[in-house]
Amino acid sequence: MTKAEEKQRLRRVIRELERQLSPRYKAESSSAIAAHLLAMPEYQAAGTVFCFVGTEREIDTRPILEDTLAAGKRLCVPLCTEPGIMELRAVTSLDQLVPGAYGILEPPANAPQMDVDEVDFAVLPCVTCNHLGQRLGRGGGYYDRFLAHYRGGTVLLCREKLSREEIPLEPRDMPVPWVLTERGLYEDGIPARLG
């Protein structure tokens, strides 16, 4: 089995697991993950935050997005412009977000574009990951391209029940140094203190 086939198989397994999660667990884990993130000194010190807008299947990032704006930080979110390509676009209100091509809330096309070097702290999604920060995305390569050029602080959000020890990797797959689950923060695979 090729790495690409292993990834597809694992995506199917995780999607089935995700479907079986209770709404209560999903809500509680999302809430705990957001609270952990807001306690991270790296987030608190950041002037500009890049964060995905969570879908129903992902972590609810609305509390993170709202806090970023309320704290007076600059917020940028992804705008998918073509397959595999996303741009970082600044928003000043969540009311500016509109459903995009995949039903994911995105900034409008006229939102100001930001350079990856302007971002101090990035919050990334995954289908699954391990505590070492090795992630499996949806397969579009959007975030791998972002990580290939980004050098700032990065945290990966994942529910503990969807994390896995073994993640099939290809050379272009970029690990993320911090992983947040509802249990807390992991730095390079080791539980770390928040705050």
C-alpha contacts under 8 A as a table, 3 or more apart, distances in Angstrom:
res1	aa1	res2	aa2	distance
1	M	5	E	5.98
1	M	6	E	6.45
2	T	5	E	5.12
2	T	6	E	6.21
3	K	6	E	4.93
3	K	7	K	6.11
3	K	168	P	6.03
3	K	169	L	6.77
3	K	170	E	6.80
4	A	7	K	5.09
4	A	8	Q	6.30
5	E	8	Q	5.08
5	E	9	R	6.17
6	E	9	R	5.12
6	E	10	L	6.16
6	E	168	P	6.43
7	K	10	L	5.10
7	K	11	R	6.10
7	K	136	L	7.29
7	K	167	I	7.92
7	K	168	P	6.08
8	Q	11	R	5.06
8	Q	12	R	6.35
9	R	12	R	5.21
9	R	13	V	6.37
10	L	13	V	4.99
10	L	14	I	6.11
11	R	14	I	5.19
11	R	15	R	6.02
11	R	127	V	6.82
11	R	128	T	7.99
11	R	136	L	7.87
11	R	138	R	7.56
12	R	15	R	5.14
12	R	16	E	6.24
13	V	16	E	5.27
13	V	17	L	6.30
14	I	17	L	4.91
14	I	18	E	5.96
14	I	127	V	7.06
14	I	128	T	7.14
14	I	162	L	6.44
15	R	18	E	4.96
15	R	19	R	6.23
15	R	127	V	7.92
16	E	19	R	5.16
16	E	20	Q	6.61
17	L	20	Q	5.21
17	L	21	L	6.64
17	L	162	L	7.19
18	E	21	L	5.30
18	E	57	R	7.41
18	E	162	L	7.16
21	L	25	Y	6.61
21	L	26	K	6.71
22	S	25	Y	5.25
22	S	26	K	6.31
23	P	26	K	5.08
23	P	27	A	6.12
24	R	27	A	5.17
24	R	28	E	6.03
25	Y	28	E	5.11
25	Y	29	S	5.83
26	K	29	S	5.29
26	K	30	S	6.02
26	K	59	I	7.80
27	A	30	S	5.21
27	A	31	S	6.12
27	A	60	D	7.94
28	E	31	S	5.11
28	E	32	A	6.14
29	S	32	A	5.12
29	S	33	I	6.03
29	S	59	I	7.95
29	S	159	R	6.45
29	S	181	T	7.49
29	S	182	E	5.09
30	S	33	I	5.18
30	S	34	A	6.15
30	S	59	I	5.16
30	S	60	D	5.56
30	S	61	T	7.72
30	S	159	R	7.72
30	S	182	E	7.28
31	S	34	A	5.25
31	S	35	A	6.21
31	S	60	D	7.62
32	A	35	A	5.09
32	A	36	H	6.16
32	A	181	T	7.88
32	A	182	E	5.08
32	A	183	R	7.94
33	I	36	H	5.12
33	I	37	L	6.20
33	I	59	I	7.99
33	I	157	L	7.24
33	I	180	L	6.30
33	I	181	T	5.63
33	I	182	E	4.88
33	I	184	G	7.36
34	A	37	L	5.10
34	A	38	L	6.22
34	A	60	D	7.93
34	A	61	T	6.86
34	A	63	P	6.52
34	A	64	I	6.12
35	A	38	L	5.21
35	A	39	A	6.42
36	H	39	A	5.20
36	H	40	M	6.65
36	H	180	L	7.40
36	H	182	E	7.75
36	H	184	G	6.49
36	H	185	L	7.48
36	H	194	L	7.04
37	L	40	M	5.30
37	L	43	Y	7.03
37	L	64	I	7.73
37	L	180	L	7.34
38	L	43	Y	6.50
38	L	44	Q	6.95
38	L	64	I	6.98
38	L	67	D	7.93
39	A	43	Y	7.49
39	A	44	Q	7.24
39	A	194	L	6.25
39	A	195	G	5.76
40	M	43	Y	5.31
40	M	44	Q	6.33
40	M	194	L	5.62
40	M	195	G	5.51
41	P	44	Q	4.90
41	P	45	A	5.99
41	P	194	L	7.65
41	P	195	G	5.71
42	E	45	A	5.26
42	E	46	A	6.21
42	E	121	F	7.11
42	E	153	G	7.14
43	Y	46	A	5.20
43	Y	49	V	7.77
43	Y	121	F	6.27
46	A	49	V	6.57
46	A	73	K	7.41
46	A	120	D	5.29
46	A	121	F	5.99
47	G	73	K	5.09
47	G	74	R	6.21
47	G	119	V	7.88
47	G	120	D	6.40
48	T	73	K	5.62
48	T	74	R	4.50
48	T	75	L	5.88
48	T	76	C	7.57
48	T	118	E	6.86
48	T	119	V	5.12
48	T	120	D	5.34
48	T	121	F	6.67
49	V	68	T	7.20
49	V	73	K	7.09
49	V	74	R	6.20
49	V	75	L	5.08
49	V	76	C	6.28
49	V	119	V	5.86
49	V	120	D	6.07
49	V	121	F	4.98
49	V	122	A	5.82
49	V	123	V	7.72
50	F	75	L	6.00
50	F	76	C	4.81
50	F	77	V	5.64
50	F	78	P	7.94
50	F	88	L	7.49
50	F	119	V	6.38
50	F	120	D	7.98
50	F	121	F	6.32
50	F	122	A	4.64
50	F	123	V	6.12
51	C	61	T	7.84
51	C	65	L	7.22
51	C	75	L	7.54
51	C	76	C	6.61
51	C	77	V	5.40
51	C	78	P	7.56
51	C	122	A	5.86
51	C	123	V	4.61
51	C	124	L	6.43
52	F	61	T	7.28
52	F	77	V	5.67
52	F	78	P	6.27
52	F	123	V	6.54
52	F	124	L	6.16
52	F	125	P	6.80
53	V	60	D	7.66
53	V	61	T	5.96
53	V	62	R	7.18
53	V	65	L	8.00
53	V	77	V	6.99
53	V	78	P	7.91
53	V	104	I	7.41
53	V	105	L	6.44
53	V	106	E	7.55
54	G	57	R	7.63
54	G	58	E	5.22
54	G	59	I	5.54
54	G	60	D	5.05
54	G	61	T	5.34
54	G	62	R	7.45
54	G	104	I	7.91
54	G	125	P	7.90
55	T	58	E	5.12
55	T	59	I	7.25
55	T	60	D	6.99
55	T	104	I	6.40
56	E	59	I	7.66
56	E	60	D	7.40
58	E	125	P	7.37
59	I	125	P	7.79
59	I	157	L	7.05
59	I	158	C	7.21
59	I	159	R	7.69
60	D	63	P	7.45
61	T	64	I	5.23
61	T	65	L	6.20
62	R	65	L	5.00
62	R	66	E	5.93
63	P	66	E	5.13
63	P	67	D	6.00
64	I	67	D	5.16
64	I	68	T	6.08
65	L	68	T	5.19
65	L	69	L	6.46
65	L	75	L	7.39
65	L	94	L	7.71
66	E	69	L	5.33
66	E	70	A	6.05
66	E	94	L	7.55
67	D	70	A	4.92
67	D	71	A	5.89
68	T	71	A	5.31
68	T	72	G	6.62
68	T	73	K	5.42
68	T	74	R	7.21
68	T	75	L	6.49
69	L	72	G	5.26
69	L	73	K	5.68
69	L	74	R	6.85
69	L	75	L	6.60
69	L	92	T	6.80
69	L	93	S	7.28
70	A	73	K	7.55
74	R	90	A	7.15
74	R	91	V	7.83
74	R	92	T	7.64
75	L	90	A	5.65
75	L	91	V	5.94
75	L	92	T	7.02
76	C	88	L	5.73
76	C	89	R	4.97
76	C	90	A	4.12
76	C	91	V	5.93
76	C	114	M	7.43
77	V	88	L	5.61
77	V	89	R	5.53
77	V	90	A	6.55
77	V	91	V	7.39
77	V	106	E	7.20
77	V	107	P	6.99
78	P	86	M	5.89
78	P	87	E	5.64
78	P	88	L	4.98
78	P	89	R	6.25
78	P	106	E	6.61
78	P	107	P	7.41
79	L	86	M	5.26
79	L	87	E	5.15
79	L	88	L	6.33
79	L	89	R	6.56
79	L	106	E	5.62
79	L	107	P	6.21
79	L	109	A	7.78
80	C	83	P	7.39
80	C	84	G	7.70
80	C	85	I	5.90
80	C	86	M	4.18
80	C	87	E	6.40
80	C	106	E	7.99
81	T	85	I	5.89
81	T	86	M	5.64
81	T	87	E	7.00
82	E	85	I	5.28
82	E	86	M	7.21
83	P	140	G	6.96
84	G	140	G	5.03
84	G	141	G	5.41
84	G	142	Y	4.83
85	I	141	G	7.98
85	I	142	Y	5.66
85	I	145	R	7.88
86	M	142	Y	6.17
87	E	113	Q	6.86
87	E	114	M	7.69
88	L	113	Q	5.73
88	L	114	M	5.33
88	L	115	D	6.95
88	L	116	V	7.32
89	R	107	P	6.63
89	R	111	A	5.69
89	R	112	P	5.43
89	R	113	Q	4.46
89	R	114	M	5.67
90	A	107	P	7.73
90	A	111	A	6.02
90	A	112	P	5.40
90	A	113	Q	6.33
90	A	114	M	6.60
91	V	94	L	7.19
91	V	96	Q	6.86
91	V	107	P	6.80
91	V	111	A	6.68
91	V	112	P	7.76
92	T	96	Q	7.67
93	S	96	Q	5.71
93	S	97	L	7.93
94	L	97	L	5.59
95	D	98	V	7.96
96	Q	107	P	6.14
96	Q	108	P	6.81
97	L	105	L	5.46
97	L	106	E	5.00
97	L	107	P	4.66
97	L	108	P	6.58
98	V	104	I	7.91
98	V	105	L	5.00
98	V	106	E	5.34
98	V	107	P	6.31
98	V	108	P	6.75
99	P	102	Y	7.55
99	P	103	G	4.87
99	P	104	I	5.25
99	P	105	L	4.32
99	P	106	E	6.00
100	G	103	G	5.09
100	G	104	I	5.33
100	G	105	L	5.83
100	G	106	E	5.71
101	A	104	I	7.16
107	P	111	A	6.25
108	P	111	A	5.46
114	M	118	E	6.79
115	D	118	E	5.52
115	D	119	V	7.50
116	V	119	V	5.67
116	V	146	F	7.74
116	V	149	H	7.20
116	V	150	Y	6.06
117	D	120	D	7.89
117	D	150	Y	6.81
117	D	151	R	7.80
119	V	122	A	7.00
119	V	152	G	6.95
120	D	152	G	5.50
120	D	153	G	6.39
121	F	152	G	6.00
121	F	153	G	4.80
121	F	154	T	5.79
121	F	155	V	7.95
122	A	152	G	7.38
122	A	153	G	6.24
122	A	154	T	4.68
122	A	155	V	6.34
123	V	154	T	6.01
123	V	155	V	5.15
123	V	156	L	6.05
123	V	157	L	7.28
124	L	143	Y	7.61
124	L	154	T	7.36
124	L	155	V	6.25
124	L	156	L	4.90
124	L	157	L	6.36
125	P	137	G	7.43
125	P	156	L	5.96
125	P	157	L	5.64
125	P	158	C	7.24
126	C	129	C	6.74
126	C	135	R	6.15
126	C	136	L	5.77
126	C	137	G	4.69
126	C	138	R	7.23
126	C	156	L	7.22
126	C	157	L	7.02
126	C	158	C	6.73
127	V	135	R	7.58
127	V	136	L	5.62
127	V	137	G	5.13
127	V	138	R	6.35
127	V	158	C	7.74
127	V	162	L	7.86
128	T	135	R	6.01
128	T	136	L	5.37
128	T	137	G	7.14
128	T	158	C	6.49
128	T	162	L	5.82
128	T	163	S	5.22
128	T	164	R	6.71
129	C	132	L	7.94
129	C	133	G	6.22
129	C	134	Q	5.46
129	C	135	R	4.17
129	C	136	L	5.89
129	C	158	C	6.97
129	C	162	L	7.83
129	C	163	S	5.19
129	C	164	R	5.92
129	C	165	E	7.59
129	C	167	I	6.68
130	N	133	G	5.62
130	N	134	Q	5.68
130	N	135	R	6.79
130	N	163	S	5.53
130	N	164	R	5.13
130	N	165	E	5.06
130	N	166	E	6.98
130	N	167	I	6.99
130	N	189	G	7.77
131	H	134	Q	7.45
131	H	163	S	7.78
131	H	165	E	7.41
131	H	179	V	6.08
131	H	186	Y	5.98
131	H	187	E	7.64
131	H	188	D	7.00
131	H	189	G	4.50
131	H	190	I	7.33
132	L	175	P	7.51
132	L	176	V	7.63
132	L	177	P	7.18
132	L	178	W	7.84
132	L	179	V	7.50
132	L	186	Y	7.55
132	L	187	E	7.22
132	L	188	D	4.82
132	L	189	G	3.98
132	L	190	I	7.75
133	G	156	L	7.05
133	G	175	P	5.06
133	G	176	V	4.56
133	G	177	P	5.77
133	G	178	W	6.33
133	G	179	V	5.86
133	G	188	D	6.71
133	G	189	G	7.11
134	Q	167	I	6.54
134	Q	169	L	7.79
134	Q	173	D	7.85
134	Q	174	M	7.17
134	Q	175	P	4.64
134	Q	176	V	6.56
135	R	167	I	6.87
135	R	173	D	7.79
135	R	174	M	7.86
135	R	175	P	6.58
135	R	176	V	7.70
136	L	139	G	7.72
136	L	167	I	6.87
136	L	168	P	7.82
137	G	140	G	7.51
137	G	141	G	7.54
137	G	143	Y	7.97
138	R	141	G	7.82
141	G	144	D	5.18
141	G	145	R	6.21
142	Y	145	R	5.48
142	Y	146	F	6.48
143	Y	146	F	4.78
143	Y	147	L	6.01
144	D	147	L	5.06
144	D	148	A	6.13
144	D	172	R	7.06
144	D	173	D	6.10
144	D	174	M	6.04
145	R	148	A	5.16
145	R	149	H	7.01
146	F	149	H	5.68
146	F	150	Y	6.14
147	L	150	Y	4.96
147	L	151	R	7.52
147	L	174	M	6.48
148	A	174	M	7.22
153	G	177	P	7.98
154	T	176	V	6.23
154	T	177	P	6.58
154	T	178	W	6.39
155	V	176	V	6.51
155	V	177	P	6.80
155	V	178	W	4.63
155	V	179	V	5.47
155	V	180	L	6.83
156	L	176	V	6.62
156	L	178	W	6.19
156	L	179	V	4.67
156	L	180	L	6.06
157	L	179	V	6.05
157	L	180	L	5.05
157	L	181	T	6.20
158	C	162	L	6.86
158	C	163	S	6.62
158	C	179	V	7.35
158	C	180	L	6.35
158	C	181	T	5.29
159	R	162	L	5.36
159	R	163	S	6.47
159	R	181	T	5.20
159	R	182	E	6.41
160	E	163	S	5.21
160	E	181	T	5.44
160	E	182	E	6.52
160	E	183	R	7.21
164	R	167	I	6.80
169	L	173	D	6.12
170	E	173	D	5.48
176	V	179	V	7.28
177	P	187	E	5.78
177	P	188	D	5.38
178	W	185	L	6.86
178	W	186	Y	5.66
178	W	187	E	4.74
178	W	188	D	6.50
179	V	185	L	5.80
179	V	186	Y	5.11
179	V	187	E	6.61
180	L	183	R	7.67
180	L	184	G	5.65
180	L	185	L	4.65
180	L	186	Y	6.37
181	T	184	G	5.36
181	T	185	L	6.62
184	G	191	P	7.34
184	G	192	A	7.67
184	G	194	L	7.67
185	L	191	P	5.84
185	L	192	A	5.40
185	L	193	R	6.82
185	L	194	L	6.81
186	Y	189	G	5.43
186	Y	190	I	5.08
186	Y	191	P	4.34
186	Y	192	A	5.31
187	E	190	I	5.20
187	E	191	P	6.30
187	E	192	A	5.93
